[in-house]
Amino acid sequence: MDKNSIIGIILIFLVLVVFSIINQPSKEQIERMKQRQDSIQKVEAARQLEAATQQELLPASEELIADSLRAEEAFRQQVDQLGAFGTLATGEEQLTTLENNLVKVTLSNKGGRIVSVELKDYMTHDGKPLILFEGENTRFAFNFFSQNRNIQTDQLYYTTTSPAVVAISGPEVRTGDKGDEKYNAQNPGKSDSVVFRLEVQPGVWMEQAYSLRYNTYMVGFNVRMQGMERLVAANQPYLNFLWAFDVPRQERKSQYGEDRYTNIYYKFYEDEVDKLNANKSDEENLTTRTKWIGLKQLFFTSTLIAGESFPVAQVRSTRMQEDEKYLANFETAISLPWEGKPSEEYGMSFYFGPNHFHTLRQYKLDLESQVNLGYSIVRPFNRYLIIPVFNFLRNYIGNMGIVILLLTIFIKLILFPFTYKSYLSQAKMRVLKPEMDEINEKFPADKAMEKQQAIMALYKKAGVNPMGGCLPMLLQMPILIAMFFFFPTSIELRQQGFLWADDLSTYDSILNLPFSIPFYGDHVSFWCLLMTITTIISTRLNSQATAGNTMPGMKTMMYMMPVMFLFILNSYSSGLSYYYFLANVITIGQTYVVRGMVDEEKIRAQIQLNKKKTTVSKSKFQQRLEAMAKERGVQLNQPKKK
């Protein structure tokens, strides 16, 4: 390569370098170019993402469209099924609360119904809020026919209003109460009344109004219908009100616990209270008028009360004995008269509260009959003696163990004259024992009637009534049986502890067994054990007092009874076992005191003096015994017919 060529190449290289330097972009131009490239990349990425998203969402969009079409078709079918009420079958459920110092009632605009009820002063056995009922199985609806369609209002959505004043029918409905004003002032935003309206057409509606006043368990329930005669079938004589729920367990599960006291009660209009069978599933058609229907547990009840009466009703109880969460399913279907008038109204009320005797009694509706106070022969003892004394003591003493102690002392003092008379009669029988032994040796076994006549003659001469020791004991039995019913059903004892017993309304346990003994259970109740021991001691003392006068086999039976009660009462109320234990201790003490008061030598001298009398007055009982003995003797002496 020649010199000129080399110089030309160098010049061209220099020109290119100078040109590149002159045409080099500035920093601002470089930044703008970079941003442009980034924007192009973002746009391209967005386009790719959009394309991918569209591909992914295409099936989902088709599914949404299909769901929308199905929902629209279902809505059309629902409208067709419910007729004029079809447009009310869709909506959003909203809950409303009525609350006072005692009870909290939760209501829903779906069906205008009561969803759940909580009693604020009580807890379950495991410390949870006490809910009378709630859950999916709760039914609360009016049922009627309209345009040949079966309408159930719990499928429909109501509108909600909260007026200042609601007229509610039923007992214990008060207005202008200072307590109401005080409560509402302390709880702003809380309303004591709410109205749910189901407006089908202009001028055609149904309202369900609820009211809750301060310091009461009574919830007012009023149903009004306006213009509904245009839609409800004219040939329908009744509107059916359906109310049903699963009854949750509130107490500790026990062999003799709340299962046996959970039942449906009902009061016939101006008549007696009746109930279903508590030992099994049962139902009843109430074809005569009823005043109220109570869905009752051991300590609490949900009772629907008519303003006047329910003409016809059906009640059903389905037991759930193997269920750990629920006791039973209660169901009631009540027929309300439908007259087809432009305006119809039904006044009712609910009692959601404890089975407390005096609380229920204040309403003067025989609601207290839901408290099981025993058979008719012992119920007056509980109602007029035990409960008044118990409540009097409870007003001044907070410890239920001390209250039961004082109640036991009070009852034993009342019964002491009968106890003394019984012991005195036993002492007389002991004095006559030598003469009784002579009669037994004189007459062989085949001359039983002659021996009986001789014994009666001895009683007559000595002026002794052989039943004198038994009658006082029989007079005490109603009180003992009354206590058997009082303690397990007394809500005052619920969750009240004493010494090692956490809850006097149910059994106490000092030892949980790894197995279950039939009829006894899987635990050891110490109060029941103490009751059994003291009963055996008392039986022993009583056996000594009546030595030689006990019928054959009776002594064995006397000792078997405490053992039987050990098995029966082990799962019963510890308050009952505690009461029986105290009664036994006091009885043992009374036995020793009375022994010191009774002079058997003086009784013997009096008996000898009575024997010397030429004429002895006979008691009516002795006269009847002698007549029976003579009649029996004549029958035995008559020759047998061949």
C-alpha positions in Angstrom: 0.0 0.0 0.0 1.4 3.4 -1.0 1.7 6.5 1.2 -1.3 8.3 -0.2 -3.6 5.3 0.6 -2.4 5.2 4.2 -3.0 8.9 4.7 -6.5 8.6 3.1 -7.5 5.8 5.5 -6.2 7.7 8.5 -8.2 10.8 7.4 -11.3 8.8 6.9 -10.9 7.3 10.4 -10.4 10.7 11.9 -13.5 12.0 10.1 -15.6 9.1 11.5 -14.3 9.8 15.0 -15.0 13.5 14.8 -18.4 12.8 13.3 -19.3 10.3 16.1 -18.2 12.8 18.7 -20.2 15.6 17.2 -23.3 13.4 16.8 -23.1 11.8 20.3 -26.5 12.1 22.1 -26.7 14.2 25.3 -27.5 12.7 28.7 -31.1 14.0 28.4 -31.4 12.3 25.0 -30.0 9.0 26.4 -32.5 9.2 29.4 -35.4 9.8 27.0 -34.4 6.9 24.8 -34.2 4.7 27.9 -37.6 5.7 29.1 -39.0 5.1 25.6 -37.5 1.6 25.5 -38.9 0.9 29.1 -42.3 2.1 28.0 -42.2 -0.1 24.9 -41.3 -3.1 27.1 -44.1 -2.4 29.6 -46.6 -2.0 26.9 -45.5 -5.3 25.3 -45.6 -7.0 28.7 -49.1 -5.6 29.4 -50.3 -6.8 26.0 -48.9 -10.2 26.7 -50.5 -10.3 30.3 -53.8 -9.1 28.9 -53.8 -11.8 26.3 -53.0 -14.4 28.9 -55.6 -13.1 31.3 -58.3 -13.1 28.7 -57.4 -16.7 27.9 -57.7 -17.6 31.6 -60.8 -15.6 32.3 -62.8 -16.8 29.3 -64.0 -20.0 31.1 -64.6 -18.1 34.3 -66.7 -15.5 32.5 -68.7 -18.2 30.9 -69.2 -19.8 34.3 -70.3 -16.5 35.8 -72.7 -16.0 32.9 -74.0 -19.5 33.5 -74.4 -18.9 37.2 -76.2 -15.6 36.5 -78.6 -17.4 34.2 -79.2 -20.2 36.7 -79.8 -17.6 39.5 -82.2 -15.7 37.2 -84.0 -19.0 36.4 -84.2 -20.0 40.0 -85.6 -16.5 40.9 -88.2 -16.9 38.2 -89.1 -20.3 39.6 -89.3 -18.9 43.1 -91.5 -16.1 42.0 -93.7 -18.6 40.3 -93.8 -20.8 43.4 -94.5 -17.9 45.8 -96.8 -15.9 43.6 -97.3 -12.4 44.8 -94.7 -13.1 47.6 -92.0 -14.1 45.2 -90.4 -10.6 45.0 -89.8 -10.8 48.8 -87.8 -14.0 48.6 -84.5 -12.3 47.9 -82.6 -9.9 50.1 -79.8 -9.6 52.7 -80.3 -10.9 56.2 -79.9 -8.3 58.9 -80.0 -9.0 62.7 -81.6 -6.8 65.3 -81.1 -7.0 69.0 -83.6 -6.3 71.8 -81.9 -6.2 75.1 -82.6 -5.3 78.7 -80.8 -6.0 82.0 -82.0 -9.7 82.0 -82.3 -11.0 78.5 -80.9 -10.5 75.0 -83.2 -11.4 72.1 -81.7 -11.6 68.5 -84.1 -11.2 65.7 -83.7 -11.4 61.9 -85.4 -9.6 59.1 -85.5 -12.9 57.2 -88.9 -14.2 58.4 -89.2 -11.4 61.0 -88.3 -14.1 63.5 -86.5 -14.7 66.8 -83.2 -16.3 66.0 -81.8 -16.8 69.5 -82.3 -15.8 73.2 -79.6 -15.3 75.8 -80.2 -15.0 79.6 -77.6 -12.5 80.8 -77.6 -13.5 84.5 -76.8 -17.1 83.9 -74.0 -19.2 82.4 -73.8 -22.9 81.3 -72.1 -25.4 83.5 -68.8 -24.8 81.6 -69.0 -21.0 81.9 -70.3 -20.1 78.5 -73.2 -17.7 77.8 -76.6 -19.4 78.4 -78.4 -19.5 75.1 -81.9 -21.0 75.2 -82.0 -21.8 71.5 -80.2 -20.9 68.3 -78.9 -22.6 65.2 -80.0 -23.8 61.8 -82.7 -26.1 63.1 -84.7 -23.2 64.7 -88.0 -22.7 62.9 -90.1 -19.6 63.4 -92.7 -19.0 60.7 -96.3 -18.4 59.7 -97.7 -20.8 57.2 -100.7 -20.2 54.9 -102.0 -20.7 51.4 -102.1 -17.9 48.9 -103.0 -18.3 45.2 -102.8 -22.1 45.6 -99.3 -21.8 46.9 -97.9 -22.7 50.3 -96.3 -19.6 51.9 -93.8 -19.9 54.7 -92.7 -16.5 56.0 -89.3 -17.6 57.2 -88.3 -17.7 53.5 -89.2 -14.0 53.0 -87.4 -10.8 53.8 -89.1 -8.1 55.9 -88.3 -4.5 56.3 -87.3 -3.3 59.7 -88.6 -0.3 61.7 -88.0 0.8 65.3 -90.9 3.0 66.4 -90.9 4.8 69.7 -94.1 3.1 70.9 -95.4 -0.3 70.0 -98.7 -1.7 71.3 -98.0 -5.2 72.5 -100.6 -7.5 74.0 -99.7 -9.8 76.9 -98.8 -9.8 80.6 -96.1 -7.6 82.2 -96.1 -5.0 79.4 -95.4 -1.6 81.0 -94.9 1.9 79.5 -93.4 5.0 81.0 -91.4 3.0 83.6 -88.6 4.9 85.2 -86.5 1.8 84.9 -87.0 1.8 81.1 -85.8 5.4 80.9 -82.8 4.7 83.1 -81.8 1.7 81.1 -82.2 3.4 77.7 -80.2 6.4 78.9 -77.4 4.1 79.9 -77.6 2.2 76.6 -78.0 4.7 73.8 -79.0 3.2 70.5 -80.9 0.3 72.2 -84.5 0.1 71.3 -87.1 -1.8 73.4 -89.3 -2.4 70.4 -89.0 -3.3 66.8 -91.4 -4.0 63.9 -90.8 -6.2 60.9 -93.1 -5.5 58.0 -93.7 -7.8 55.0 -95.3 -5.5 52.4 -96.5 -7.5 49.4 -98.4 -4.7 47.7 -99.4 -1.2 48.6 -101.9 -1.5 51.4 -101.3 -5.3 51.7 -98.8 -6.1 54.5 -98.1 -8.2 57.5 -96.3 -6.9 60.6 -94.6 -8.8 63.5 -93.8 -6.5 66.4 -91.7 -7.3 69.4 -91.3 -5.4 72.7 -89.0 -5.8 75.6 -89.3 -3.7 78.8 -86.8 -3.2 81.6 -86.4 -5.8 84.3 -88.7 -8.5 82.8 -88.3 -11.8 81.0 -91.5 -11.2 79.1 -91.2 -10.3 75.4 -94.3 -8.9 73.7 -95.3 -10.4 70.4 -98.0 -8.8 68.2 -99.0 -9.8 64.7 -101.0 -7.5 62.5 -102.3 -8.1 58.9 -103.7 -5.4 56.6 -105.4 -6.2 53.3 -104.1 -9.8 53.4 -107.6 -11.1 52.7 -106.9 -10.3 49.0 -104.1 -13.0 49.0 -104.8 -15.5 51.7 -107.2 -18.3 50.7 -110.8 -17.5 51.7 -111.5 -21.1 52.6 -108.6 -21.3 55.1 -110.0 -21.1 58.7 -106.6 -20.9 60.3 -103.1 -19.5 59.9 -100.4 -21.9 61.2 -97.6 -20.6 63.4 -94.6 -23.0 63.5 -92.1 -22.8 66.3 -89.4 -25.4 66.7 -85.8 -25.6 68.0 -83.2 -28.0 69.3 -82.8 -27.8 73.0 -79.1 -27.3 74.0 -77.6 -28.9 77.1 -77.0 -26.3 79.8 -76.0 -28.5 82.7 -73.5 -31.2 83.4 -74.6 -34.5 81.9 -76.0 -36.8 84.6 -78.0 -40.0 84.9 -80.7 -38.1 86.8 -80.0 -34.7 85.3 -81.8 -32.3 83.0 -82.8 -35.1 80.5 -85.6 -36.2 82.7 -86.9 -32.7 83.3 -86.8 -31.5 79.7 -90.4 -31.6 78.4 -93.3 -29.6 76.8 -96.0 -28.3 79.2 -99.3 -26.7 78.2 -102.2 -25.1 80.1 -105.7 -25.6 78.9 -107.8 -22.4 78.8 -109.2 -21.8 82.3 -108.2 -25.4 83.2 -105.3 -27.5 84.4 -101.7 -27.8 83.2 -100.7 -31.0 81.4 -97.5 -32.2 79.8 -96.0 -34.8 77.4 -94.3 -37.9 78.6 -90.8 -36.9 79.8 -89.3 -40.4 79.4 -89.6 -40.8 75.7 -90.5 -39.0 72.4 -94.1 -38.0 72.5 -96.6 -35.8 70.8 -100.2 -34.6 71.4 -102.9 -32.9 69.4 -104.5 -30.2 71.5 -108.0 -30.0 70.1 -109.3 -27.8 73.0 -108.2 -24.2 73.7 -104.9 -23.7 75.4 -103.6 -20.6 77.2 -99.9 -21.2 76.8 -97.3 -23.8 75.6 -94.0 -24.1 77.5 -90.9 -25.6 75.9 -89.2 -26.4 79.2 -85.8 -27.4 80.4 -84.7 -28.2 84.0 -84.0 -24.6 85.0 -85.2 -22.5 82.1 -88.2 -22.3 79.8 -89.4 -20.7 76.6 -93.1 -20.2 76.8 -95.5 -18.8 74.2 -98.6 -17.2 75.8 -101.8 -16.4 74.0 -103.5 -13.0 74.4 -106.8 -14.9 74.8 -106.3 -18.6 73.8 -105.0 -20.9 71.0 -107.9 -22.8 69.5 -106.0 -25.7 68.2 -102.3 -26.8 68.5 -100.0 -29.7 68.1 -96.9 -30.3 70.2 -94.1 -32.8 69.7 -91.0 -33.7 71.6 -88.2 -35.8 70.0 -85.6 -37.0 72.5 -81.9 -36.9 71.7 -80.5 -38.9 74.6 -77.3 -40.0 72.9 -76.5 -36.5 71.6 -73.8 -34.7 73.6 -74.9 -31.2 72.5 -78.7 -31.3 72.5 -81.4 -32.8 74.7 -84.4 -32.9 72.4 -86.1 -31.2 69.5 -89.3 -29.3 70.5 -91.9 -28.5 67.9 -95.2 -26.8 68.2 -97.7 -25.9 65.4 -100.4 -23.4 66.6 -103.5 -22.6 64.6 -104.5 -19.0 64.8 -108.1 -18.2 63.7 -108.4 -16.5 60.2 -111.6 -14.7 59.5 -110.7 -13.0 56.2 -111.2 -9.5 57.5 -109.4 -6.4 56.0 -107.5 -6.1 59.3 -106.5 -9.0 61.6 -104.5 -8.9 64.8 -103.0 -11.5 67.2 -101.7 -10.5 70.6 -99.2 -12.9 72.2 -96.1 -12.9 74.4 -93.1 -15.0 75.2 -91.6 -15.8 78.5 -87.8 -16.5 78.2 -86.4 -17.0 81.6 -85.7 -19.2 84.6 -88.0 -21.7 86.2 -88.1 -19.7 89.4 -91.3 -20.4 91.3 -92.1 -16.8 92.5 -90.9 -15.2 89.2 -93.3 -17.4 87.3 -96.1 -17.1 89.8 -96.2 -13.2 89.6 -97.8 -13.5 86.1 -100.8 -15.3 87.5 -101.0 -17.7 84.6 -100.0 -21.0 86.4 -96.6 -20.8 84.7 -95.1 -22.0 88.0 -96.6 -25.4 87.4 -93.6 -26.0 85.1 -91.5 -26.2 88.3 -91.7 -29.9 89.3 -92.6 -29.8 93.0 -93.7 -33.4 93.2 -96.9 -35.4 93.4 -100.2 -33.6 94.3 -100.0 -35.0 97.8 -96.6 -33.4 98.5 -96.7 -30.4 96.3 -98.5 -28.2 99.0 -95.7 -28.9 101.4 -93.2 -27.5 98.9 -95.4 -24.6 97.9 -96.6 -23.4 101.3 -93.8 -24.6 103.7 -90.5 -25.4 102.1 -90.2 -22.6 99.5 -91.4 -19.7 101.8 -89.0 -20.7 104.5 -86.1 -21.3 102.1 -86.7 -17.9 100.4 -86.9 -16.2 103.8 -83.5 -17.6 104.8 -82.0 -16.9 101.5 -82.9 -13.2 101.8 -80.6 -12.9 104.8 -77.9 -15.6 104.1 -75.9 -15.9 101.0 -74.3 -19.3 101.6 -76.7 -22.0 100.4 -75.0 -24.6 102.6 -76.0 -22.6 105.7 -79.5 -22.0 104.4 -80.0 -25.8 104.0 -78.7 -26.3 107.5 -81.1 -23.8 109.0 -83.9 -25.2 106.9 -83.2 -28.7 108.2 -83.2 -27.5 111.8 -86.4 -25.7 111.3 -88.2 -28.8 109.8 -86.8 -31.1 112.5 -88.1 -28.8 115.2 -91.6 -28.9 113.6 -91.4 -32.6 113.5 -90.0 -33.1 117.0 -93.3 -33.6 118.8 -94.1 -36.5 116.4 -90.5 -37.8 116.9 -91.0 -37.7 120.6 -94.3 -39.5 120.4 -92.9 -42.1 118.2 -90.0 -42.8 120.6 -92.4 -42.9 123.6 -94.5 -45.5 121.8 -91.4 -47.5 121.1 -90.5 -47.4 124.8 -93.9 -48.7 125.8 -93.5 -51.6 123.4 -90.1 -52.4 124.9 -91.7 -52.5 128.4 -94.2 -55.0 127.1 -91.5 -57.2 125.5 -91.5 -59.8 128.4 -95.2 -60.3 128.2 -95.0 -60.5 124.4 -92.3 -63.2 124.6 -94.6 -65.2 127.0 -97.5 -65.0 124.5 -95.2 -66.1 121.6 -94.0 -69.2 123.7 -97.6 -70.0 124.7 -99.1 -70.2 121.3 -97.6 -72.4 118.6 -97.2 -71.3 115.0 -100.5 -73.0 113.9 -102.5 -70.9 116.3 -101.6 -67.5 114.8 -105.1 -66.1 115.3 -105.3 -67.0 119.0 -101.8 -65.5 119.5 -102.9 -62.3 117.7 -106.0 -62.0 119.9 -103.9 -62.5 123.1 -101.5 -59.7 121.9 -104.4 -57.4 121.2 -105.8 -58.1 124.7 -102.4 -57.2 126.2 -102.3 -54.0 124.3 -105.8 -53.2 125.5 -105.0 -53.8 129.1 -101.8 -51.9 128.9 -103.4 -49.0 127.1 -100.8 -49.2 124.3 -101.4 -48.3 120.6 -99.2 -50.6 118.5 -99.3 -48.1 115.7 -98.3 -45.2 117.9 -94.7 -45.4 116.6 -95.6 -45.7 112.9 -98.2 -43.0 112.5 -95.8 -40.1 113.4 -93.3 -41.5 110.9 -96.0 -41.6 108.3 -96.7 -37.9 108.9 -93.1 -37.1 108.2 -92.9 -38.9 104.9 -94.6 -36.2 102.8 -91.9 -33.7 103.8 -89.1 -36.1 103.1 -90.6 -36.8 99.6 -91.2 -33.1 99.1 -87.5 -32.5 99.6 -86.7 -35.2 97.1 -88.4 -33.1 94.4 -87.4 -29.6 95.7 -83.6 -29.8 95.7 -83.0 -31.1 92.1 -85.4 -28.5 90.6 -84.5 -25.5 92.7 -82.7 -22.9 90.5 -81.6 -21.1 93.7 -79.1 -24.0 94.2 -77.8 -23.9 90.6 -74.0 -23.3 90.5 -74.0 -22.6 94.3 -71.1 -24.4 95.9 -70.6 -25.6 99.5 -67.4 -27.2 100.8 -66.3 -29.7 98.2 -69.5 -29.6 96.2 -69.2 -27.1 93.3 -72.9 -27.1 92.4 -75.6 -28.2 95.0 -78.1 -28.7 92.2 -76.2 -31.6 90.8 -74.0 -34.4 92.1 -70.6 -33.8 93.8 -67.7 -36.0 93.0 -64.5 -36.6 95.1 -63.4 -39.5 92.8 -64.0 -40.1 89.1 -64.0 -43.8 88.3 -62.4 -45.2 85.1 -65.5 -47.3 84.6 -69.3 -47.0 85.2 -71.2 -49.1 87.7 -74.8 -49.9 86.6 -77.3 -47.7 88.5 -74.4 -46.0 90.4 -72.4 -44.1 87.9 -68.8 -43.4 87.2 -68.1 -41.2 90.3 -68.2 -41.2 94.1 -70.5 -38.6 95.7 -69.1 -37.8 99.2 -72.3 -36.2 100.4 -74.3 -39.3 99.3 -71.7 -41.5 101.0 -72.1 -39.6 104.3 -75.9 -39.7 104.0 -75.7 -43.5 103.6 -73.4 -44.0 106.6 -75.6 -41.8 108.9 -78.8 -43.5 107.6 -77.3 -46.9 108.7 -76.4 -45.5 112.1 -79.9 -44.0 112.5 -81.5 -47.3 111.4 -79.3 -49.2 113.9 -80.5 -46.9 116.7 -84.1 -47.3 115.6 -83.7 -51.1 115.5 -82.4 -51.1 119.1 -85.4 -49.0 120.2 -87.9 -51.5 118.6 -86.0 -54.7 119.5 -88.3 -57.7 119.6 -91.2 -55.8 117.9 -89.9 -55.8 114.3 -91.7 -58.1 111.8 -89.6 -60.9 110.3 -87.6 -59.7 107.3 -88.1 -56.0 108.1 -84.7 -55.7 109.8 -83.0 -56.8 106.6 -85.1 -54.5 104.6 -84.3 -51.6 106.9 -80.6 -52.0 106.2 -81.1 -52.6 102.5 -82.8 -49.3 102.0 -79.7 -47.1 102.7 -77.7 -49.1 100.2 -80.5 -48.7 97.6 -80.5 -45.0 98.2 -76.7 -44.9 97.8 -77.1 -46.1 94.2 -80.1 -43.8 93.5 -78.8 -40.6 95.0 -75.2 -40.9 93.9 -76.1 -39.0 90.7 -78.8 -36.8 92.3 -78.5 -33.3 93.6 -75.8 -33.0 96.2 -78.0 -30.5 98.1 -80.5 -33.3 98.6 -77.9 -35.7 99.9 -76.6 -32.9 102.2 -80.1 -32.3 103.5 -80.6 -36.0 104.3 -77.2 -36.2 105.9 -78.1 -33.2 108.2 -81.5 -34.7 109.0 -79.9 -38.0 110.0 -77.3 -36.3 112.2 -80.1 -34.4 114.0 -82.2 -37.5 114.3 -79.3 -39.4 115.9 -78.9 -36.5 118.3 -82.6 -36.4 119.1 -82.6 -40.1 119.8 -80.1 -39.7 122.6 -81.8 -36.7 123.9 -85.2 -38.4 124.0 -83.8 -41.5 125.6 -82.7 -39.3 128.5 -86.2 -37.7 128.7 -88.2 -40.9 128.7 -88.4 -42.8 132.1 -89.1 -46.4 131.2 -89.7 -47.4 134.9 -92.4 -44.8 135.1 -93.9 -46.1 131.9 -93.8 -49.6 133.3 -95.6 -48.5 136.4 -98.3 -46.7 134.4 -98.8 -49.8 132.3 -99.2 -52.0 135.4 -101.7 -49.5 136.7 -103.7 -49.6 133.4 -103.8 -53.4 133.6 -105.5 -53.3 137.0 -108.3 -51.2 135.8 -111.6 -53.1 135.4 -112.7 -51.1 132.3 -110.3 -49.9 129.7 -111.3 -47.5 127.0 -110.6 -48.8 123.5 -109.4 -46.7 120.7 -111.2 -47.0 117.4 -108.1 -48.5 115.9 -108.0 -51.3 118.6 -111.7 -51.9 118.1 -111.2 -52.4 114.3 -108.2 -54.7 114.9 -110.3 -56.8 117.4 -113.2 -57.0 115.0 -110.9 -58.1 112.2 -109.3 -60.7 114.4 -112.6 -62.1 115.6 -113.9 -62.3 112.0 -110.7 -64.0 110.9 -111.0 -66.5 113.8 -114.6 -67.4 112.9 -113.6 -68.1 109.3 -110.7 -70.3 110.4 -112.9 -72.3 112.8 -115.6 -73.0 110.3 -115.5 -76.6 109.0 -114.2 -76.9 105.5 -116.8 -77.9 102.8 -116.2 -81.3 101.2 
